[in-house]
Amino acid sequence: MRHKGETPMTELSMSGRAAFIGLDARAMAALKAARPTIDRTLPSSLDTLYQLINQAPEAAGKFEGGDAQTRARTA
């Protein structure tokens, strides 16, 4: 949800987004170097996370079924 006067995230540059969450150039370089590992392992990590969420009624209730999890996964 955007508040009055805020710039939508889509209008911010990558460096602006990184600065917004507190990442400096060194951290960005580390993430860039780790990207192949992240890309390779993230799908199975998300599968595991959503399996755990689906087993916990309180957590599962935050999602409106599989479609909501799919949207969250691709956000």
mmCIF file of the C-alpha atoms, coordinates in Angstrom:
data_MODEL
# 
_entry.id   MODEL 
# 
loop_
_atom_site.group_PDB 
_atom_site.id 
_atom_site.type_symbol 
_atom_site.label_atom_id 
_atom_site.label_alt_id 
_atom_site.label_comp_id 
_atom_site.label_asym_id 
_atom_site.label_entity_id 
_atom_site.label_seq_id 
_atom_site.pdbx_PDB_ins_code 
_atom_site.Cartn_x 
_atom_site.Cartn_y 
_atom_site.Cartn_z 
_atom_site.occupancy 
_atom_site.B_iso_or_equiv 
_atom_site.pdbx_formal_charge 
_atom_site.auth_seq_id 
_atom_site.auth_comp_id 
_atom_site.auth_asym_id 
_atom_site.auth_atom_id 
_atom_site.pdbx_PDB_model_num 
ATOM 1  C CA . MET A 1 1  ? 0.000  0.000   0.000   1.00 0.00 ? 1  MET A CA 1 
ATOM 2  C CA . ARG A 1 2  ? 1.340  3.371   -0.994  1.00 0.00 ? 2  ARG A CA 1 
ATOM 3  C CA . HIS A 1 3  ? 0.981  6.459   1.133   1.00 0.00 ? 3  HIS A CA 1 
ATOM 4  C CA . LYS A 1 4  ? 0.353  9.934   -0.239  1.00 0.00 ? 4  LYS A CA 1 
ATOM 5  C CA . GLY A 1 5  ? 3.513  11.395  -1.744  1.00 0.00 ? 5  GLY A CA 1 
ATOM 6  C CA . GLU A 1 6  ? 5.445  8.109   -1.908  1.00 0.00 ? 6  GLU A CA 1 
ATOM 7  C CA . THR A 1 7  ? 7.118  6.960   -5.095  1.00 0.00 ? 7  THR A CA 1 
ATOM 8  C CA . PRO A 1 8  ? 5.975  3.519   -6.275  1.00 0.00 ? 8  PRO A CA 1 
ATOM 9  C CA . MET A 1 9  ? 8.769  0.931   -6.092  1.00 0.00 ? 9  MET A CA 1 
ATOM 10 C CA . THR A 1 10 ? 8.475  0.398   -9.845  1.00 0.00 ? 10 THR A CA 1 
ATOM 11 C CA . GLU A 1 11 ? 9.732  3.943   -10.362 1.00 0.00 ? 11 GLU A CA 1 
ATOM 12 C CA . LEU A 1 12 ? 12.846 3.461   -8.237  1.00 0.00 ? 12 LEU A CA 1 
ATOM 13 C CA . SER A 1 13 ? 16.141 2.411   -9.746  1.00 0.00 ? 13 SER A CA 1 
ATOM 14 C CA . MET A 1 14 ? 17.849 -0.777  -8.599  1.00 0.00 ? 14 MET A CA 1 
ATOM 15 C CA . SER A 1 15 ? 20.321 1.292   -6.578  1.00 0.00 ? 15 SER A CA 1 
ATOM 16 C CA . GLY A 1 16 ? 17.409 3.179   -5.050  1.00 0.00 ? 16 GLY A CA 1 
ATOM 17 C CA . ARG A 1 17 ? 15.722 -0.062  -4.076  1.00 0.00 ? 17 ARG A CA 1 
ATOM 18 C CA . ALA A 1 18 ? 18.952 -1.405  -2.608  1.00 0.00 ? 18 ALA A CA 1 
ATOM 19 C CA . ALA A 1 19 ? 19.466 1.782   -0.604  1.00 0.00 ? 19 ALA A CA 1 
ATOM 20 C CA . PHE A 1 20 ? 15.854 1.613   0.596   1.00 0.00 ? 20 PHE A CA 1 
ATOM 21 C CA . ILE A 1 21 ? 16.508 -1.774  2.235   1.00 0.00 ? 21 ILE A CA 1 
ATOM 22 C CA . GLY A 1 22 ? 19.989 -0.823  3.444   1.00 0.00 ? 22 GLY A CA 1 
ATOM 23 C CA . LEU A 1 23 ? 22.195 -2.624  0.926   1.00 0.00 ? 23 LEU A CA 1 
ATOM 24 C CA . ASP A 1 24 ? 25.461 -0.948  -0.017  1.00 0.00 ? 24 ASP A CA 1 
ATOM 25 C CA . ALA A 1 25 ? 27.660 -1.634  -3.075  1.00 0.00 ? 25 ALA A CA 1 
ATOM 26 C CA . ARG A 1 26 ? 29.551 -4.387  -1.253  1.00 0.00 ? 26 ARG A CA 1 
ATOM 27 C CA . ALA A 1 27 ? 26.346 -6.204  -0.332  1.00 0.00 ? 27 ALA A CA 1 
ATOM 28 C CA . MET A 1 28 ? 25.024 -5.820  -3.878  1.00 0.00 ? 28 MET A CA 1 
ATOM 29 C CA . ALA A 1 29 ? 28.251 -7.325  -5.263  1.00 0.00 ? 29 ALA A CA 1 
ATOM 30 C CA . ALA A 1 30 ? 27.917 -10.258 -2.861  1.00 0.00 ? 30 ALA A CA 1 
ATOM 31 C CA . LEU A 1 31 ? 24.324 -10.850 -3.953  1.00 0.00 ? 31 LEU A CA 1 
ATOM 32 C CA . LYS A 1 32 ? 25.333 -10.679 -7.598  1.00 0.00 ? 32 LYS A CA 1 
ATOM 33 C CA . ALA A 1 33 ? 28.040 -13.286 -6.991  1.00 0.00 ? 33 ALA A CA 1 
ATOM 34 C CA . ALA A 1 34 ? 25.557 -15.494 -5.129  1.00 0.00 ? 34 ALA A CA 1 
ATOM 35 C CA . ARG A 1 35 ? 22.838 -15.216 -7.770  1.00 0.00 ? 35 ARG A CA 1 
ATOM 36 C CA . PRO A 1 36 ? 23.597 -18.544 -9.531  1.00 0.00 ? 36 PRO A CA 1 
ATOM 37 C CA . THR A 1 37 ? 23.276 -20.357 -6.201  1.00 0.00 ? 37 THR A CA 1 
ATOM 38 C CA . ILE A 1 38 ? 20.147 -18.433 -5.257  1.00 0.00 ? 38 ILE A CA 1 
ATOM 39 C CA . ASP A 1 39 ? 18.552 -19.108 -8.649  1.00 0.00 ? 39 ASP A CA 1 
ATOM 40 C CA . ARG A 1 40 ? 19.360 -22.811 -8.365  1.00 0.00 ? 40 ARG A CA 1 
ATOM 41 C CA . THR A 1 41 ? 18.176 -23.310 -4.770  1.00 0.00 ? 41 THR A CA 1 
ATOM 42 C CA . LEU A 1 42 ? 15.299 -20.857 -4.359  1.00 0.00 ? 42 LEU A CA 1 
ATOM 43 C CA . PRO A 1 43 ? 12.566 -22.935 -6.036  1.00 0.00 ? 43 PRO A CA 1 
ATOM 44 C CA . SER A 1 44 ? 13.091 -25.971 -3.785  1.00 0.00 ? 44 SER A CA 1 
ATOM 45 C CA . SER A 1 45 ? 13.493 -23.711 -0.741  1.00 0.00 ? 45 SER A CA 1 
ATOM 46 C CA . LEU A 1 46 ? 10.147 -22.080 -1.515  1.00 0.00 ? 46 LEU A CA 1 
ATOM 47 C CA . ASP A 1 47 ? 8.562  -25.515 -1.983  1.00 0.00 ? 47 ASP A CA 1 
ATOM 48 C CA . THR A 1 48 ? 9.763  -26.475 1.500   1.00 0.00 ? 48 THR A CA 1 
ATOM 49 C CA . LEU A 1 49 ? 8.551  -23.177 2.975   1.00 0.00 ? 49 LEU A CA 1 
ATOM 50 C CA . TYR A 1 50 ? 5.070  -23.528 1.490   1.00 0.00 ? 50 TYR A CA 1 
ATOM 51 C CA . GLN A 1 51 ? 4.823  -27.151 2.636   1.00 0.00 ? 51 GLN A CA 1 
ATOM 52 C CA . LEU A 1 52 ? 5.510  -25.944 6.180   1.00 0.00 ? 52 LEU A CA 1 
ATOM 53 C CA . ILE A 1 53 ? 3.022  -23.100 5.816   1.00 0.00 ? 53 ILE A CA 1 
ATOM 54 C CA . ASN A 1 54 ? 0.336  -25.498 4.583   1.00 0.00 ? 54 ASN A CA 1 
ATOM 55 C CA . GLN A 1 55 ? 0.860  -27.666 7.677   1.00 0.00 ? 55 GLN A CA 1 
ATOM 56 C CA . ALA A 1 56 ? 0.277  -24.738 10.053  1.00 0.00 ? 56 ALA A CA 1 
ATOM 57 C CA . PRO A 1 57 ? -3.398 -23.649 10.042  1.00 0.00 ? 57 PRO A CA 1 
ATOM 58 C CA . GLU A 1 58 ? -2.660 -20.101 11.226  1.00 0.00 ? 58 GLU A CA 1 
ATOM 59 C CA . ALA A 1 59 ? -0.040 -19.572 8.520   1.00 0.00 ? 59 ALA A CA 1 
ATOM 60 C CA . ALA A 1 60 ? -2.008 -21.368 5.806   1.00 0.00 ? 60 ALA A CA 1 
ATOM 61 C CA . GLY A 1 61 ? -4.983 -19.134 6.580   1.00 0.00 ? 61 GLY A CA 1 
ATOM 62 C CA . LYS A 1 62 ? -2.966 -16.145 5.352   1.00 0.00 ? 62 LYS A CA 1 
ATOM 63 C CA . PHE A 1 63 ? -3.165 -17.548 1.830   1.00 0.00 ? 63 PHE A CA 1 
ATOM 64 C CA . GLU A 1 64 ? -6.354 -18.018 -0.176  1.00 0.00 ? 64 GLU A CA 1 
ATOM 65 C CA . GLY A 1 65 ? -5.339 -21.407 -1.500  1.00 0.00 ? 65 GLY A CA 1 
ATOM 66 C CA . GLY A 1 66 ? -2.733 -22.332 -4.108  1.00 0.00 ? 66 GLY A CA 1 
ATOM 67 C CA . ASP A 1 67 ? -3.274 -19.270 -6.296  1.00 0.00 ? 67 ASP A CA 1 
ATOM 68 C CA . ALA A 1 68 ? -2.272 -16.913 -3.475  1.00 0.00 ? 68 ALA A CA 1 
ATOM 69 C CA . GLN A 1 69 ? 0.886  -18.940 -2.848  1.00 0.00 ? 69 GLN A CA 1 
ATOM 70 C CA . THR A 1 70 ? 1.720  -18.854 -6.543  1.00 0.00 ? 70 THR A CA 1 
ATOM 71 C CA . ARG A 1 71 ? 1.324  -15.076 -6.588  1.00 0.00 ? 71 ARG A CA 1 
ATOM 72 C CA . ALA A 1 72 ? 3.479  -14.738 -3.449  1.00 0.00 ? 72 ALA A CA 1 
ATOM 73 C CA . ARG A 1 73 ? 6.146  -17.006 -4.946  1.00 0.00 ? 73 ARG A CA 1 
ATOM 74 C CA . THR A 1 74 ? 6.445  -14.908 -8.085  1.00 0.00 ? 74 THR A CA 1 
ATOM 75 C CA . ALA A 1 75 ? 6.318  -11.515 -6.359  1.00 0.00 ? 75 ALA A CA 1 
# 
